[in-house]
Structures are given as structure tokens and as C-alpha cells.
Amino acid sequence: MAIGSEQEQLGLREAAARSTARRVTEVRDRCYFKSIYFREPGGVLFEVATVAPVSPPTKTRRSWGAV
């Protein structure tokens, strides 16, 4: 599921954790977007990712160990 901004994502995270008593992950930085994850009662895993890109990664392929 896409969400417009980091602020909206944090609000959704807080509301989901409070109202449903389910475990919601911390915000995960995926380099070009940020995500949170939680499971629905039926076991379906949901990802909520920001649409607006975050700052470009500071690491290059070479610094990640690529040859």
C-alpha cells in the first residue's frame, strides 16, 4: 500500500498499533522509500511504503562490496 508522506506513515503506524493491538514494525529505510509492516488477523502481511522518494542513498555499489 502506498502512502503520500513519512508523516502520514507515522500517523498510520501509531493508529494501527494503538487501535488494533497488533505488532507494527519500526520504519524501515529502503534507500529510496520507507516502509512499515504488519499482519492482518488472517495472516496477510501488509507493507505501507512512502510514495515520495527519500534522500538518495549515500552508499555506492562499490562501497556495498560489489566488484
C-alpha distances in whole Angstrom, upper triangle without the diagonal:
4,7,10,12,13,15,12,11,14,15,12,13,16,16,14,17,20,19,18,20,18,17,14,15,16,14,15,16,15,17,16,12,12,10,10,10,12,13,13,17,17,16,13,11,7,6,5,6,9,9,13,15,17,20,21,22,26,27,28,28,32,31,29,32,31,34
4,7,9,11,13,10,9,13,14,12,13,17,16,15,18,21,20,20,22,20,19,16,16,17,14,14,15,14,16,13,10,10,9,11,12,14,16,17,20,21,20,16,14,11,8,6,5,6,6,9,12,14,18,19,20,24,25,26,27,31,30,28,31,30,34
4,6,8,9,7,6,10,11,9,11,14,14,14,17,19,19,19,21,20,19,16,16,16,13,14,15,15,16,14,10,10,10,11,13,15,17,18,21,23,21,18,16,12,10,7,6,5,6,8,11,13,17,19,20,24,25,27,28,32,30,29,32,32,35
4,7,9,7,8,11,12,11,14,16,16,17,19,21,21,22,24,23,22,19,19,18,15,16,15,16,16,14,11,11,12,13,16,18,21,22,25,26,25,22,20,16,14,10,9,6,5,6,10,12,15,17,20,23,25,27,28,32,31,29,33,33,36
4,5,5,6,9,10,11,12,14,16,16,18,20,21,22,23,22,21,18,17,16,12,14,13,14,15,13,10,9,11,12,16,18,21,22,26,27,26,23,21,17,14,11,9,6,7,6,9,10,13,16,18,21,23,25,27,30,29,28,31,32,35
4,5,5,6,9,10,10,12,14,15,16,18,20,21,22,20,19,15,14,12,9,11,11,13,13,12,9,8,9,10,14,17,20,22,25,27,25,23,20,17,14,10,9,6,9,8,10,9,12,15,17,19,22,24,26,29,27,26,30,30,34
4,5,5,6,9,10,11,12,14,16,17,18,20,21,20,19,16,16,14,11,14,14,16,17,16,13,11,12,12,16,18,21,22,25,28,26,24,22,18,16,12,12,10,12,11,13,12,15,19,20,23,25,28,30,32,30,29,33,34,38
4,5,5,6,9,10,11,12,14,15,16,18,19,19,18,15,15,14,12,15,15,17,18,17,13,12,12,12,14,16,19,20,23,25,24,22,19,16,14,10,10,9,11,11,14,14,17,20,22,25,27,29,31,34,32,31,35,35,39
4,5,5,6,9,10,10,12,14,15,16,17,16,15,12,12,11,9,11,13,14,16,15,11,9,8,8,11,13,16,17,20,22,21,19,16,13,11,7,8,7,10,11,13,13,17,19,20,23,25,27,29,32,30,28,32,32,36
4,5,5,6,9,10,11,12,14,15,16,15,14,11,11,9,8,12,13,16,17,17,13,10,10,9,12,13,17,18,21,24,22,21,18,15,13,10,11,10,14,14,16,15,18,20,21,24,26,28,30,33,30,29,32,33,37
4,5,5,6,9,10,11,12,14,15,15,15,12,13,12,12,15,17,19,21,20,16,14,13,11,14,14,17,18,21,23,23,21,19,16,15,12,13,12,15,16,18,18,21,24,25,27,29,32,33,36,34,33,36,37,41
4,5,5,6,8,10,10,12,13,13,13,10,12,12,11,14,17,18,21,20,16,13,12,10,11,11,14,14,17,20,19,17,16,12,12,9,11,12,14,16,18,18,22,24,25,28,29,32,33,36,34,32,36,36,40
4,6,5,6,9,10,11,11,10,10,7,8,9,9,12,15,17,19,19,16,12,10,7,9,9,12,14,16,19,18,17,14,12,11,9,11,12,16,17,19,18,21,24,24,27,28,31,32,34,32,30,34,35,38
4,6,5,6,8,10,10,11,11,9,11,10,11,15,17,20,22,22,19,15,14,11,12,12,15,16,18,21,20,19,17,15,15,13,15,16,19,20,21,21,24,26,26,29,30,33,34,37,35,33,36,38,41
4,6,5,6,8,10,10,11,10,13,13,14,18,20,22,25,24,21,18,15,13,13,12,14,14,16,19,19,18,17,15,15,13,16,17,20,21,23,23,26,29,29,32,33,36,37,40,38,36,39,40,44
4,5,5,6,7,7,9,7,11,12,13,16,19,21,24,24,20,17,14,11,11,9,11,11,13,16,15,15,14,12,13,11,15,16,19,21,23,23,26,29,29,32,33,35,36,39,37,34,38,39,42
4,6,6,5,6,6,6,9,11,13,16,19,21,24,25,21,18,15,11,11,9,11,12,13,17,16,16,15,13,14,14,17,18,22,23,25,24,27,29,29,31,32,35,36,39,36,34,37,38,42
4,6,6,8,10,10,13,14,16,19,22,25,28,28,24,21,18,15,15,13,14,14,15,19,19,19,18,17,18,17,19,21,24,25,27,26,29,32,32,34,36,38,39,42,40,37,41,42,46
4,6,8,11,11,15,17,18,21,24,26,29,29,25,22,20,16,16,13,14,13,13,17,18,18,18,16,18,17,20,22,24,26,28,28,31,34,34,37,38,40,41,44,42,40,43,44,47
4,5,9,10,14,16,18,21,24,26,29,29,25,22,19,15,14,11,11,10,10,13,14,15,15,14,16,16,20,22,24,27,29,28,32,34,34,36,37,40,40,43,41,38,41,42,46
4,7,9,13,15,17,20,24,25,29,29,26,22,19,15,14,11,11,11,11,15,15,16,15,15,17,17,21,23,26,28,29,29,32,34,34,36,37,39,40,42,40,37,40,42,45
4,6,10,13,15,17,21,23,26,27,23,20,16,13,11,7,8,8,9,12,11,13,12,12,14,15,18,21,24,26,27,27,30,32,31,34,34,36,37,39,37,34,37,38,42
4,7,10,13,14,18,20,23,24,21,17,14,11,9,6,8,10,11,14,12,13,11,12,13,14,17,19,23,25,25,25,27,29,28,31,31,33,33,36,34,31,34,35,39
4,7,9,11,15,17,20,21,17,14,11,7,6,5,8,10,13,15,13,13,11,10,10,11,13,16,19,21,22,21,24,25,25,27,28,30,31,33,31,29,32,33,36
4,6,8,12,14,17,18,15,12,9,6,5,7,10,13,16,18,15,15,11,11,10,11,12,15,18,20,20,19,21,23,22,24,24,27,27,30,27,25,28,29,33
4,6,10,12,15,17,14,10,8,6,8,10,14,17,19,21,19,18,15,14,12,12,12,14,18,18,18,16,19,20,19,21,22,25,26,28,26,24,27,28,32
4,6,9,12,13,10,6,6,5,8,11,15,18,21,23,20,19,15,13,11,10,9,10,14,15,14,13,15,17,16,19,20,22,23,26,24,22,25,26,30
4,6,9,11,9,6,5,6,9,12,16,19,22,23,20,19,15,13,10,10,9,11,14,15,14,12,14,15,14,16,17,19,20,23,20,18,22,23,27
4,6,8,6,5,7,9,12,16,19,22,25,26,24,22,18,16,13,12,10,10,13,13,11,9,10,11,10,13,13,16,17,20,18,16,19,20,24
4,6,5,6,7,10,13,16,19,22,26,26,23,21,17,16,12,12,9,10,12,12,10,9,11,10,9,12,12,14,15,18,17,14,18,18,22
4,6,7,10,14,16,20,23,26,29,30,27,25,21,19,15,15,12,11,13,12,9,7,8,7,5,9,9,11,13,16,14,13,16,17,20
4,7,10,14,17,20,23,26,29,30,27,24,21,19,15,14,10,9,9,9,5,5,7,6,7,11,12,13,15,18,17,16,19,19,22
4,7,10,13,17,20,22,26,27,24,21,18,15,12,10,6,6,7,7,5,6,9,9,10,14,15,17,18,21,20,18,22,22,25
4,7,10,14,17,20,23,25,22,20,16,14,10,8,6,6,9,9,8,8,11,12,12,15,17,19,20,23,21,20,23,24,27
4,7,10,14,16,20,21,18,16,12,10,6,5,4,7,10,12,11,11,14,15,15,19,19,21,22,25,24,21,25,25,29
4,7,11,13,17,18,16,14,10,8,6,5,7,9,13,15,15,15,18,19,19,22,22,25,25,28,26,24,27,28,31
4,7,10,13,15,12,10,7,6,5,6,9,12,15,18,18,18,21,22,21,24,25,27,27,30,28,25,28,29,32
4,7,10,11,9,8,6,5,7,9,12,15,18,21,21,21,25,26,25,28,28,30,30,33,32,29,31,32,36
4,6,8,5,5,4,6,9,11,15,18,21,24,25,25,28,29,28,31,31,33,33,36,34,31,34,34,38
4,5,5,5,7,7,11,13,16,20,22,25,26,27,30,31,31,34,34,36,36,39,38,34,37,37,41
4,5,7,10,11,15,17,20,23,26,29,30,31,34,35,35,38,38,40,39,42,41,37,40,40,44
4,6,9,11,15,17,21,24,26,30,31,32,35,36,35,38,38,40,39,42,41,37,40,40,43
4,6,9,13,16,19,23,25,28,29,29,32,33,32,35,35,36,35,38,37,34,36,36,39
4,6,10,13,16,20,21,25,26,27,30,30,30,33,33,34,33,36,35,32,34,34,38
4,7,10,13,17,19,22,23,23,26,27,26,29,29,31,30,33,32,29,31,31,34
4,7,10,13,15,19,20,20,24,25,24,28,28,29,29,32,31,28,31,31,34
4,6,10,12,15,16,17,20,21,21,24,24,26,26,29,28,25,28,28,32
4,7,10,12,14,15,18,19,20,23,24,26,26,30,28,26,29,29,33
4,6,9,10,11,15,16,17,20,21,23,23,27,26,23,27,27,30
4,6,7,8,12,14,15,19,21,22,23,27,26,24,27,27,31
4,6,9,13,14,16,20,21,23,24,27,26,25,28,28,31
4,6,10,12,14,18,20,21,23,26,25,24,28,28,31
4,7,8,11,14,16,17,19,22,22,21,24,24,27
4,6,9,12,14,16,18,21,20,19,23,23,26
4,6,9,12,14,16,19,18,18,21,22,25
4,6,9,10,13,16,15,15,18,18,21
4,6,8,10,13,11,11,15,15,19
4,7,10,11,9,11,14,15,18
4,7,8,6,7,10,11,14
4,5,5,7,9,9,12
4,5,5,7,6,8
4,5,5,5,7
4,5,7,10
4,6,9
4,6
4
